[in-house]
Each structure stands twice: as C-alpha cells, then as structure tokens.
Amino acid sequence: MTGTTTVALNFAERGAGVPVLALHGWKPDHRLMLGCLEPVFAARPGYRRLYPDLPGMGASFAPASVNGSDDLLRAVEEFIEREIGAEPFLLVGESYGGYLARALARRRAEQVLGLALICPIGTALEQAERNVPALEVLRPDAEVLAGLEPHVAKEYAEVAVVQSPETARRFVDEVLSGLDAADTVAMARIRANWQLSEDPEGGAPYTRPALILTGRQDESVGYLDQLALLPHYPRASFAVLDVAGHNLQIEQPQLFDALMLEWLDRAAAES
C-alpha cells in the first residue's frame, strides 16, 4: 500500500498512559467504541484511549482521494503517526473496524501490544458470502419498540437480540447517532473498493495476546467465519456469546467487560 491520504480524523481522547486505539465499524462513529470501552477502563487507570471517526463517518471528512478501504487504512496509519508515533499501543476493532485492525496488526506487529476484535468481519468480507444465522429476537419487548420513533424502532428491531430500555437507549446513543451522521455519498464511493489490497492474515501469525468476541445470534457477521482466523492468532481467546447479536457489547455488557479486562491483563503481563 503506497501513497498519502492526509485526512484529519475527528477523535475523542480519554485518560493517560499506554495508548489504546479503538476503531468503530462501518457507518457508526467513535461513540460506539467510547460507549463500550469507557466502562472497562473506568476500573483500569493508566491507559490513553483514542477514539477516531473513520473518514466519511462521524465528523471525519472523506475527500475525493479517499475511495476505498486502503485509503481508510492509510488514514488510520497517518493518525497513529501523528498521535502515537513509535510508542507501543493496544488495538481494538469492532466489525469493519476489526478488519482494519487486523491489517494494522499485520503491518505494525512489533508495535501492537495486543489485539481485541469485537464482532469482527470474518474470512468473508461480503455479506452474501458470510455464514450467518437468521435474526432471532430472544428477549422481545413490545413496549420498548412502541416507545421509539418509527424509524428508530425499525433500525433497532433489525439488530436487537435483546430488546430492553437499556439496549434501546444505548443503541440510540452509541450506534444510531453515528449512522445518522455518516456521509452516504463518500461511503458509497469507499464501499465500491471495500477489499484491502493486502490480506490481513497474509503475513506471519500475530503472536501477542488477542481476543475475538462473537455473538451466537449475530446476523451480520456471524461467528463461524471467525473460527478460521484462529491459526493466525495463536494467542487469541475466542468467545461465542449466547443471547448476543452484532451489538454484543450492549446485550452482554458484564461478559464483555470481564473478557476485555482479562485481555488487558494478558497484554500488560507481556508488555
């Protein structure tokens, strides 16, 4: 991957210490990662959390030069160079952000102290090629749906395995807020060149502590395709959470927090 992008990414920053770079998924913005990770780090001082908006999402502009995943990856690398430099850091990616995070772990294997993937895209990039379950609402709540604006209820019902006042609140605050802010024109341009030119798992295995979290009811990326990633990540804990869809961090927050904290412990022990 060559060239320069020079895109200024909007980002939120919290805390001080070991850098943690958190990459959100396709269409939401940094609020998705801020919402799920800050409760984890509330119990762990000593980390500097960086939450950028990817180009075309949130408040990050995507100029015409940004027209594919290679350009998004390049923009994130430029962000790392500006905000982190050569300092070792932890890396977290959710869904499509997990796809980019895996590529970063390949390109910066010596710098990435640990890798955590939340409902990551697996071996199949395109939706039609993924092995995913049908949407199954295990804990419906008609009152919650009735209390939402129709367009919000539609978006929420399409992904919610657990319908409750709290998951609805977090969906609106952490997910839908970003969806509404996305630049649809720029995203369509980027989506046309979605596949990275380098296979994230095409190089040597990533041998530092890793975590791969999947939802048993995730109708977006599933959990089976991610199993094929395991040989490339020999130090990965792999978890399939029941009663959890593509927003497992919202639907299983206690398990999510516990597994993330254990990953932090493993990474800290080897840094």
Secondary structure as GFF3:
##gff-version 3
##sequence-region A 1 271
A	DSSP	beta_strand	11	14	.	.	.	ID=ss1
A	DSSP	beta_strand	18	23	.	.	.	ID=ss2
A	DSSP	alpha_helix	30	41	.	.	.	ID=ss3
A	DSSP	beta_strand	47	52	.	.	.	ID=ss4
A	DSSP	alpha_helix	69	83	.	.	.	ID=ss5
A	DSSP	beta_strand	89	94	.	.	.	ID=ss6
A	DSSP	alpha_helix	96	107	.	.	.	ID=ss7
A	DSSP	beta_strand	112	118	.	.	.	ID=ss8
A	DSSP	three_ten_helix	127	129	.	.	.	ID=ss9
A	DSSP	alpha_helix	142	146	.	.	.	ID=ss10
A	DSSP	alpha_helix	150	157	.	.	.	ID=ss11
A	DSSP	alpha_helix	165	170	.	.	.	ID=ss12
A	DSSP	pi_helix	171	176	.	.	.	ID=ss13
A	DSSP	alpha_helix	177	181	.	.	.	ID=ss14
A	DSSP	alpha_helix	184	191	.	.	.	ID=ss15
A	DSSP	beta_strand	210	215	.	.	.	ID=ss16
A	DSSP	alpha_helix	224	227	.	.	.	ID=ss17
A	DSSP	three_ten_helix	230	232	.	.	.	ID=ss18
A	DSSP	beta_strand	236	241	.	.	.	ID=ss19
A	DSSP	alpha_helix	248	251	.	.	.	ID=ss20
A	DSSP	alpha_helix	253	269	.	.	.	ID=ss21
###
